[in-house]
Amino acid sequence: MTGGSRGIGAAVARDLGRDFHVYVGATSEESAQVVAQALPSADVFVADLSYEQSIAEAVERLRSRAEGKFQLDALVHSAGIAPMKTVEEATWQDWEQIFRINLFGVAELTKQLLPELRENHGTIVAINSGSGFHSGEYSALYSGSKFALRAFTDALREEERGDVRVSSVHPGRVDTEMQVKLQEQLGNHNYEGSKYVRPESIAAAVRLALTTTHEAMVEEISVRPVVT
């Protein structure tokens, strides 16, 4: 799984670590190891998801470290960035960076690991967002990438139907470090995390997608705070 060192990704890693061997993905080995070392059975997956070569090298390391044949039952995409800028403020580099991480890296890593996922009739889960359904002010960058991610998962689901299951999880506001920063950018300096969804609830949605029996597929899940 990607983005496993903090926030939603770390919560998913801890939840799945109860009965899966988890490859904790992050941009640095140190941050990945912090989470992996607390799990019963885990390894690390280090890659810069904004670069094709880094992804290819990371996948090759996974395969070379495996004893015998590399087995893969699931791929969870949780890494992402969420800059808040107006269209006027956003630069070409801002657009390129968010799409490289939130979409291009997802597509490339999926492509690289499809052979193992097909062989095991595995499941791909993309952590999308409520912003993958609607947009608003300051959200052109983030929502644009998440709309595109939804298009990607919808297409992939049909292309791989019968071989690989594809699920899209759309959280509303989740109590994470990223949410704290987002709220500060929006002028909310009285942050109350209890108003937002706990990361563990998103982890439960991911687990549902992965453990649903083989004849069924959880195509899309929306998880939102009770109080909006």
C-alpha positions in Angstrom: 0.0 0.0 0.0 1.1 3.5 -0.7 1.0 6.5 1.7 1.3 4.1 4.6 3.4 6.2 7.0 0.7 8.6 8.2 -2.9 9.5 8.3 -5.4 7.2 6.5 -2.6 5.1 5.1 -1.1 4.3 8.5 -4.6 3.5 9.9 -5.2 1.1 6.9 -1.8 -0.5 7.5 -2.5 -1.1 11.1 -5.9 -2.6 10.4 -4.8 -4.9 7.6 -1.7 -5.8 9.6 -3.9 -7.9 11.9 -4.2 -10.7 9.3 -2.3 -9.6 6.1 1.4 -9.3 5.4 1.6 -5.6 4.6 4.1 -3.7 2.4 4.1 -0.3 3.9 4.7 2.3 1.2 6.3 5.7 1.8 8.8 8.1 0.3 11.4 7.3 2.9 12.5 4.0 4.5 12.6 5.6 7.9 9.0 6.7 7.9 7.8 3.4 6.4 9.7 1.4 9.1 8.1 3.3 11.9 4.7 1.8 10.9 6.0 -1.6 9.6 7.9 -2.4 12.8 4.7 -2.1 14.8 2.9 -4.7 12.7 3.0 -8.5 13.1 4.1 -9.1 9.6 5.3 -6.3 7.3 7.9 -5.0 5.0 8.5 -1.6 3.4 8.0 -0.2 -0.1 9.9 3.0 -0.8 9.2 5.0 -3.9 8.7 8.5 -5.2 5.4 8.1 -6.9 5.9 11.2 -9.1 8.6 9.4 -11.1 8.1 6.4 -13.3 11.7 5.1 -12.8 11.4 5.2 -9.0 8.2 3.2 -9.2 9.8 0.6 -11.5 12.8 0.2 -9.3 10.7 -0.2 -6.2 8.6 -2.9 -7.8 11.7 -4.7 -8.9 13.0 -4.6 -5.3 9.8 -6.1 -4.1 10.0 -9.0 -6.6 13.7 -9.6 -5.9 13.2 -9.7 -2.2 10.4 -12.2 -2.3 11.3 -15.8 -1.5 10.2 -17.7 -4.6 7.3 -16.2 -6.4 6.0 -12.7 -5.4 2.4 -13.0 -4.1 0.1 -10.0 -4.1 -3.5 -10.1 -3.1 -4.3 -6.4 -2.9 -3.0 -3.0 -3.8 -4.2 0.0 -1.8 -3.5 3.5 -3.1 -3.5 6.0 -0.2 -0.7 8.4 -1.1 -1.7 11.9 -2.2 -1.3 15.6 -1.8 -4.0 18.3 -1.4 -2.8 21.8 -2.1 -5.4 24.5 -1.7 -5.0 27.3 -4.3 -7.3 29.3 -6.6 -7.1 28.8 -10.3 -5.4 32.1 -10.5 -2.7 31.2 -8.0 -2.0 27.7 -9.3 1.0 27.3 -11.5 1.8 24.9 -14.2 4.2 23.1 -11.8 1.3 22.8 -9.2 -0.9 21.1 -11.7 1.9 18.8 -12.8 2.9 17.8 -9.3 -0.6 16.9 -8.1 -1.4 14.9 -11.2 2.0 13.1 -11.0 1.3 12.0 -7.4 -2.5 11.6 -7.3 -3.0 10.0 -10.7 0.1 9.2 -12.8 1.8 7.3 -9.9 -1.4 5.4 -9.2 -1.7 4.4 -12.9 1.9 3.4 -13.2 2.1 1.4 -10.0 -1.1 -0.4 -10.9 0.2 -1.2 -14.4 3.5 -2.6 -12.9 1.7 -4.9 -10.4 -1.2 -6.1 -12.6 0.4 -9.4 -13.5 0.5 -10.5 -9.8 -2.9 -9.1 -9.1 -4.5 -10.9 -12.0 -2.9 -14.2 -11.1 -4.3 -14.0 -7.5 -7.6 -12.4 -8.6 -6.7 -9.6 -6.3 -8.3 -6.3 -5.3 -7.2 -2.7 -6.0 -8.5 0.0 -3.6 -8.0 3.6 -4.4 -8.5 6.1 -1.6 -10.3 8.9 -3.5 -12.2 11.7 -1.8 -15.6 13.4 -1.6 -13.8 15.9 -3.8 -13.8 13.2 -6.5 -17.6 13.9 -6.8 -17.7 17.7 -6.5 -15.5 20.8 -6.5 -15.5 24.3 -5.1 -13.3 27.3 -4.5 -9.6 26.5 -3.8 -10.3 22.9 -5.0 -9.5 22.9 -8.7 -6.2 21.2 -8.2 -7.3 18.6 -5.7 -10.7 17.9 -7.2 -9.3 17.8 -10.7 -6.9 15.1 -9.7 -9.6 13.1 -7.8 -12.1 13.4 -10.6 -9.4 12.0 -12.9 -8.7 9.2 -10.4 -12.4 8.3 -10.4 -12.3 8.1 -14.2 -9.2 5.9 -14.0 -10.7 3.4 -11.5 -14.1 3.3 -13.3 -12.2 2.3 -16.5 -9.9 -0.1 -14.8 -12.8 -1.8 -13.1 -14.4 -2.7 -16.5 -11.1 -3.6 -18.1 -10.2 -6.0 -15.3 -13.7 -7.3 -14.4 -13.6 -11.0 -13.6 -9.8 -10.9 -13.0 -9.1 -8.0 -10.6 -11.7 -6.2 -8.4 -11.4 -2.4 -8.2 -12.9 -0.4 -5.4 -13.0 3.4 -4.9 -13.3 4.8 -1.3 -14.5 8.4 -1.0 -13.9 9.8 2.4 -15.3 13.1 3.6 -13.2 15.2 6.0 -11.0 12.9 8.0 -9.2 13.7 11.2 -5.6 13.7 10.0 -2.5 16.0 9.9 -3.5 16.8 6.3 -6.9 17.9 7.5 -5.4 20.2 10.1 -3.3 21.9 7.4 -6.3 22.2 5.1 -8.4 23.8 7.8 -5.7 26.3 8.6 -5.4 27.3 5.0 -9.2 27.8 5.0 -8.9 30.1 8.1 -10.2 27.6 10.6 -7.9 28.0 13.6 -10.2 26.2 16.1 -9.7 22.7 14.8 -11.9 20.0 16.4 -10.9 16.6 15.1 -13.9 14.9 16.8 -16.2 16.5 14.1 -14.5 14.5 11.4 -14.3 10.9 10.4 -11.7 8.8 12.2 -9.0 7.3 10.0 -9.9 3.9 11.4 -13.4 4.2 9.8 -11.8 4.6 6.4 -9.6 1.5 7.2 -12.8 -0.4 7.9 -14.1 0.5 4.5 -10.9 -0.7 2.9 -11.2 -3.9 4.8 -14.7 -4.4 3.6 -13.6 -4.0 0.0 -10.8 -6.5 0.4 -12.7 -9.2 2.4 -16.0 -9.2 0.5 -16.5 -12.7 -0.8 -15.2 -13.5 -4.2 -18.5 -13.4 -6.1 -19.0 -9.7 -5.1 -17.2 -6.4 -5.6 -17.6 -3.3 -3.6 -17.3 -0.8 -6.4 -17.6 2.5 -4.5 -17.9 3.6 -0.9 -18.6 7.1 0.4 -17.8 7.7 4.1 -18.8 11.1 5.5 -18.9 12.8 8.9 -22.3 12.6 10.6 -22.2 16.4 11.2 -21.4 18.4 8.1 
